[in-house]
Amino acid sequence: MTRTPAIFLVLMLAVNAHAAEKPNLIIIYADDMGYGDCTANNAESKIPTPNIGRLAAEGMRFTDAHSPSTVCTPSRYGLLTGINPAREGIVNPLLKFGKPLIKEATPTIAGFLKEHGYATKMIGKWHLGFDMNMSSGRAEFDFSKPLTGGPVDCGFDYYFGINKAPAGPPYFYIRNRESYGHLRHTSRHPGGERQGQVSVQRGRQSQHPTRTEESRGDVGQTAHVQHQ
């Protein structure tokens, strides 16, 4: 018997319940954010979250959800595919082999929603791998070619973001399959100087302003995933 991942079943119900007008689906997936950090879940939270509170008040609210992993890469894999990452052996070190962690034939939440008439967009950190150059014996980007195996090859119509958390080089932006914003940079860290690349936006060494601007505006009938 073929099993449909549970996350897909939830979205089917949301789409079918509004057959005449598809609802907007916005998923904000954040690292290190506790259940009680949002005032919608905890009135005594020390962190004001009025926008999240408005989403909770005007949309559909679920109070029982569980992450499939304690770290970002496998938990993101589980969200996008509906597959328990432990069953596939998905862990961060696999990225060193230079292959996308989501296989080409694996159904994703984005592909599922496209089949139901949605436009899909993702903003933020990917960290699920691309097709890398392994000629040197280790996984390296070949910036002379399009970056394949990423979000737009996993069901998203549009992607803007970064390969991984901006804690180490190389630093660059990605729009769909195109990389840009490269600049040689040396930064000082407790372990010594670190050579790398940094993206410069409007004269500041920052990636977040551009990601924020990309996230703004009407989503229309859009399934939108933003990773922090």
N, C-alpha and C positions, 0 to 999 in steps of 0.2 A: 504494500500500500504506500502510495506517495505521500510524504508529509509536507505540508505547507508551513513554513516558519511562522511562529505565533505573531511576530511583529507584523507580518503581512496581513494576518487575519484582522488585527485591530484596525489597520488602515482600510481594509475592504469595508468594514462596518461604517467607518467614517465617510467614505465615498458614497456608499449605497444609501446612507441615511439622508444625503443631500443630493439625490440624483439630478434634480432640476438645476441646482447651482452648486458646483463643487466648492467645498470649503478650502481656504488657504491652509496649508500645513507648514508650520515653521518649527524646526527642531534646533534648539540651541544646546549644544553639547559642551559642557564646561568641565575642566579639570579642577579637582580640589574644592568642590562646592558641596556643602552638606545640605541635607534635607531641610534643616532648620534655619538655613541662612536666608531664605526668602520669607518676607513677611506674610505672604499668602499661606505658608505652611506653619509659621511661627510668629504670632503677634508680638512676641518679646524679642525678636531678632534685633541685634545691634546694627544691622545693615539695612538701610532703607532701600527697598526694591519696588518702587511704584509702578514701573513699566511691566515688570513680571507680574505684579499683582493685578494689573489691568488685563493682561493676557489670561490670567487664571479666572478672573471674574467674567470676562466676555467670551471665553472659549470653553473647551472641554478640559476638565481637570482630573488627573489620575493620581491616586495617593499611595499606590503600591507598585513600585518599580524597582528593578534590581540590575546593577551593572554586571556584565558577565566576567569582568576582570578588574583588578586593582590598578592597572596601568592603561595608558591611552591607546596604544596600537591594537591590542586584542579587544578592548571594549568597543572601539570604533568599528572593528571588523564585525563584531557581533551585532551592533546596531544596524549596519548597512546590509548585512547578508541574512540576519535572522538565524545564524548558525552559532552554536556554542564554540568559541575559539579553541577551547581545550580539546574538542573532538578533532580539530584540524591541526593541532599542535602549533597554533599561531602565537608566537612570542616575538618581542622586539629584535633579538639577535638574528632572526631569519632574514632581515633586510640586508645583511652583509653579503648575501648570495646574489644580489642584483636582480631579483625578480619581484614583480608585483605580488602582494600577498593574496589579493582577490583574483582568483583564476578567471580567465576569459569567459568561461561558460557558467560561472556562478551567478544566479539571480541576485539582484540588489534592490533595495528599497526604491532607488531612483528609477531603475528600469521598470519596476512594477508600476510606479505612478505614471510614467510616460505612456505605458500601455492603456492607462485610464484617462488620457487626455491632458495630463499635467505638463507644464514646463518645469524643468528641474534646475536648480542652481545651488552651488556650494561655495561658501566663503570661509577661509581660514586654513588651519593646519591639516595636511593630508596624512603623512607619515604611515602610509600603507604600501609604499614602494612604487617604483617606476622600472621600466626596462633599462637597465644600466649597462655601461661599458665595462666588461670584465677582462679586457686585454692585458691589464697590468697585474692581474691576479686578485684585484680587489674591486669592489663596486665603486664606479666613478661616473659622474654625469658627463655626457657628451653634448655640450651646449650648441654644437653645430647642427644638431638634428632635433626634430620635435620630441618632446617628452611623452612617451607612450606608456600605457598601462595605468594611468592615473584616473582622476575623477571622470573626465569626459569619455574614457573607455570603460567606465563602470556605470553608465546610465545617466550621467549628468549632462545637460545641454550646455552648461557654462560653469567654469571654475575660475576663481581668483583666490590666491593664497600663497602659502609657503610649504616647502617640503616637510619641515619638521619644526619643533620648537626652536626659537632663535637663541639657543644656548651654545651653539658651535657652528663653525663654517661647514660648507659654503652658505652664504646668505644671498638670497635672490628671491624675486617674485615669480609667480607662475600665473599666466592667464591661459586657460585651456591647455594647449600643449606647448605654449611658448614661454621661455624663460627670459627674464630681462632684469635690469637694475643691478648689474654686477660692478663691483669696485673693489680693488685690492685694499685691504685694511689690516692693520696690526693693532690688537687690543691687549691690554694687560690683565692678567688673571692671577689668582693666588699661586697657580702652578707655573707662572712665567708668561712670556709673550706668546700669543696665539696668532698665527697667520691665517687669514681667511678672506672672505669676501663679504661685503656689506651692501645692503640696498639703501640708497639715499632718496628720500622723498621730500621735496620742497626744502632742500638744504639741511634736513635733519636726518640723523641716522636712526630711522624708525620705520617699522613695517606697519604698525597699527593704524596710523591715520588713513592710509589708503584702503586698508581692509574695511575700516569703518565707513568710508565714503562709498565703497562698493556695496555695502549692506543696506544703504538707505534707498528710499523711493518705494513706489508701489510695487507689490509683488504680483498683483493680478491673480490669476489662477496658477500659482507657483508653489511648488514644493521646495522649500528653502532650508538648507542645512548649514548652520554656522558652527565651526569648531574653534575653540579657544586653545 
